[in-house]
Amino acid sequence: MNYDDIVSHLQSVGYGAELSDWDGKRILKVEVETGQGRIDLIHLCTDELTDIPAFLAKDDGRLGKLAHVFPLPVGKKGNLCSVCVGDSESVSVNYDAPHLAFEDSVKRHVDLIKKLLEDPEWNQRELLREFSVNWSRICDTNKDLICKVTDAFQEMNVYSLVPYSHFIELASSTKLPEFSCIASINSLKNLTKLGTGLVLPLKDLQLYPRKKKRLSTG
């Protein structure tokens, strides 16, 4: 893939783009302007384009805690963050014109980061929406964290699964037949209690830390 042509195209549409070396790897660096100043987007060069080009955002501490942006333990020359701009499978990529794919990808990254920085309320909502995914990135545990919007703190017993059963979620207002409630009570008598589950109101949670070392059990 001819990255010289890609750099020339990005420069022609107003981006500060250049090829460089980072930690022994050839990269494409694109400089973009935001309300927090200049931010560098880093793309690790590849021989072939298989989907929308991915960029990492270099964070010198100005980005703060942004949704869809998460720090990666990559390299030794600064903090890099992954940026999720959507499902790559839903993006049409013209493989015969890679420069257009790069232009589109840079625009998606810039638009997302700018919106997150300029609209704190939307950023907060997005952080809560992806709480479970980002928590799993920093927490070394095989226990599932199930997040759900709820009005109050709840504590409940957790039982082993019923063989050949299927789960379906019903609205709290749904009225169940009396025999269904009786069957549910009887089935619990034969199940093993695995522990206690806690349901935390998502809107009241303190957001997850960006780095594992900031986790606390206190």
C-alpha positions as CSV (number, residue, x, y, z in Angstrom):
1,M,0.0,0.0,0.0
2,N,1.4,3.4,-1.0
3,Y,1.4,5.5,2.1
4,D,3.1,8.4,0.3
5,D,-0.1,8.8,-1.8
6,I,-2.2,8.6,1.4
7,V,-0.2,11.2,3.1
8,S,-0.4,13.5,0.1
9,H,-4.2,13.1,0.0
10,L,-4.7,13.8,3.7
11,Q,-2.6,16.9,3.4
12,S,-4.6,18.0,0.4
13,V,-7.8,17.9,2.4
14,G,-6.4,19.9,5.3
15,Y,-4.8,17.4,7.7
16,G,-1.3,17.6,9.0
17,A,-0.1,14.1,8.0
18,E,3.4,12.5,7.8
19,L,5.1,9.2,7.9
20,S,7.3,8.6,10.9
21,D,8.9,5.9,13.2
22,W,7.5,5.1,16.6
23,D,9.1,2.5,18.8
24,G,10.7,0.7,15.8
25,K,7.5,0.7,13.8
26,R,6.5,2.7,10.7
27,I,3.5,4.8,11.4
28,L,1.2,7.4,9.8
29,K,0.8,10.4,12.1
30,V,-2.1,12.8,11.6
31,E,-2.3,16.0,13.6
32,V,-5.9,17.3,14.3
33,E,-7.1,20.4,16.2
34,T,-9.7,20.1,19.0
35,G,-11.0,22.3,21.8
36,Q,-8.2,20.9,23.9
37,G,-5.5,21.7,21.4
38,R,-3.7,19.5,19.0
39,I,-4.0,15.7,19.2
40,D,-2.0,13.2,17.3
41,L,-3.7,10.2,15.7
42,I,-1.3,7.2,15.1
43,H,-1.8,4.5,12.5
44,L,0.5,1.5,12.4
45,C,1.3,1.0,8.7
46,T,0.3,-2.3,7.1
47,D,0.8,-4.0,3.8
48,E,-2.8,-4.5,3.0
49,L,-6.1,-2.8,3.9
50,T,-8.7,-5.3,5.2
51,D,-11.1,-2.9,6.9
52,I,-11.5,0.7,7.9
53,P,-8.0,2.0,9.0
54,A,-7.6,2.1,12.8
55,F,-6.0,5.0,14.6
56,L,-4.7,5.3,18.2
57,A,-4.9,8.7,19.9
58,K,-1.9,10.0,21.7
59,D,-2.9,11.3,25.1
60,D,-0.6,13.7,27.1
61,G,-3.2,14.0,29.8
62,R,-5.6,16.5,28.2
63,L,-8.2,14.0,27.0
64,G,-9.4,13.0,30.5
65,K,-11.9,10.2,30.7
66,L,-13.6,9.8,27.4
67,A,-16.1,7.2,26.3
68,H,-14.9,4.9,23.4
69,V,-11.3,5.9,24.2
70,F,-9.3,3.6,26.4
71,P,-5.5,3.6,27.2
72,L,-3.4,0.8,25.9
73,P,-0.1,-0.6,27.3
74,V,1.7,-0.1,24.0
75,G,5.2,1.1,23.4
76,K,7.4,3.3,25.5
77,K,7.1,6.7,24.0
78,G,3.9,8.1,25.4
79,N,0.3,7.1,26.2
80,L,-1.7,5.7,23.4
81,C,-5.5,5.1,23.5
82,S,-7.6,2.9,21.4
83,V,-10.6,4.7,19.8
84,C,-13.8,2.8,18.9
85,V,-15.5,4.6,16.0
86,G,-18.1,1.9,15.4
87,D,-18.5,-1.5,13.9
88,S,-15.9,-1.9,11.1
89,E,-18.2,-4.5,9.4
90,S,-20.8,-1.8,8.9
91,V,-18.4,0.5,7.1
92,S,-18.0,0.3,3.3
93,V,-14.4,0.4,2.3
94,N,-13.2,1.1,-1.2
95,Y,-10.1,-1.1,-1.4
96,D,-9.2,0.4,-4.8
97,A,-9.0,3.9,-3.3
98,P,-7.3,3.5,0.2
99,H,-6.7,7.2,0.5
100,L,-10.5,7.7,0.7
101,A,-10.8,5.1,3.4
102,F,-8.1,6.9,5.4
103,E,-9.8,10.2,4.9
104,D,-13.1,8.8,6.1
105,S,-11.5,7.1,9.1
106,V,-9.6,10.2,10.2
107,K,-12.9,12.2,10.0
108,R,-14.7,9.6,12.1
109,H,-12.0,9.7,14.8
110,V,-11.9,13.5,14.8
111,D,-15.7,13.9,14.9
112,L,-16.0,11.4,17.8
113,I,-13.2,12.9,19.9
114,K,-14.5,16.4,19.4
115,K,-18.0,15.5,20.3
116,L,-16.9,13.8,23.5
117,L,-14.8,16.8,24.5
118,E,-17.4,19.4,23.6
119,D,-20.5,17.6,25.0
120,P,-19.7,16.4,28.6
121,E,-23.2,15.2,29.2
122,W,-23.2,13.0,26.2
123,N,-19.7,11.7,27.1
124,Q,-21.0,10.8,30.6
125,R,-24.0,8.9,29.2
126,E,-21.7,7.0,26.9
127,L,-19.3,6.2,29.7
128,L,-22.2,4.7,31.7
129,R,-23.5,2.8,28.7
130,E,-20.1,1.0,28.2
131,F,-19.4,0.6,31.9
132,S,-19.4,-3.2,31.8
133,V,-17.1,-3.5,28.8
134,N,-14.5,-1.2,30.1
135,W,-14.7,-2.6,33.7
136,S,-13.8,-6.0,32.2
137,R,-10.7,-4.6,30.6
138,I,-9.1,-3.5,33.9
139,C,-10.5,-6.1,36.4
140,D,-8.8,-9.5,36.5
141,T,-11.8,-11.7,37.3
142,N,-13.9,-14.4,35.7
143,K,-17.1,-13.1,37.3
144,D,-19.6,-11.4,35.1
145,L,-20.7,-7.9,35.7
146,I,-24.2,-7.3,34.5
147,C,-25.2,-3.7,34.2
148,K,-28.7,-2.5,34.1
149,V,-30.6,0.7,34.7
150,T,-32.5,0.4,38.0
151,D,-34.1,2.8,40.5
152,A,-32.7,1.4,43.7
153,F,-30.0,-0.9,45.2
154,Q,-31.1,-4.5,45.3
155,E,-29.7,-7.6,46.9
156,M,-30.8,-11.0,45.6
157,N,-29.9,-14.7,45.9
158,V,-28.2,-16.3,42.9
159,Y,-28.9,-20.0,42.1
160,S,-27.5,-22.5,39.7
161,L,-29.1,-22.8,36.3
162,V,-32.2,-25.0,35.8
163,P,-31.4,-27.8,33.3
164,Y,-32.8,-27.2,29.8
165,S,-34.2,-23.8,30.9
166,H,-34.2,-20.6,28.9
167,F,-34.1,-17.0,30.1
168,I,-36.5,-14.3,29.0
169,E,-36.8,-10.9,30.5
170,L,-40.2,-9.5,31.2
171,A,-41.3,-6.0,32.2
172,S,-41.9,-5.5,35.9
173,S,-45.5,-4.8,35.2
174,T,-46.1,-8.2,33.6
175,K,-48.6,-10.3,35.6
176,L,-47.7,-14.0,35.8
177,P,-50.3,-16.7,36.2
178,E,-50.5,-18.1,39.8
179,F,-49.2,-21.5,38.7
180,S,-46.0,-19.9,37.3
181,C,-45.2,-18.4,40.6
182,I,-45.8,-21.7,42.4
183,A,-43.6,-23.5,39.9
184,S,-40.8,-21.0,40.4
185,I,-40.9,-21.4,44.1
186,N,-40.8,-25.2,43.9
187,S,-37.9,-25.1,41.4
188,L,-35.8,-23.0,43.8
189,K,-36.0,-25.6,46.5
190,N,-34.0,-28.0,44.3
191,L,-31.3,-25.5,43.3
192,T,-28.0,-24.8,44.8
193,K,-27.4,-21.2,46.0
194,L,-24.2,-19.9,44.4
195,G,-24.0,-16.6,46.3
196,T,-25.5,-13.2,46.6
197,G,-25.9,-10.8,43.7
198,L,-25.9,-7.0,44.1
199,V,-27.7,-4.7,41.6
200,L,-26.2,-1.2,41.7
201,P,-28.1,1.8,40.2
202,L,-26.0,2.6,37.1
203,K,-26.7,6.3,37.3
204,D,-25.2,6.5,40.8
205,L,-22.0,4.5,40.1
206,Q,-18.6,6.2,40.3
207,L,-17.1,5.6,36.9
208,Y,-14.4,3.0,36.4
209,P,-10.7,4.1,36.7
210,R,-8.8,4.3,33.5
211,K,-5.9,2.2,34.9
212,K,-5.9,-1.0,36.9
213,K,-3.5,0.3,39.5
214,R,-6.2,2.8,40.6
215,L,-8.6,0.0,41.6
216,S,-9.3,-0.3,45.3
217,T,-11.1,-2.8,47.5
218,G,-11.6,-0.3,50.2
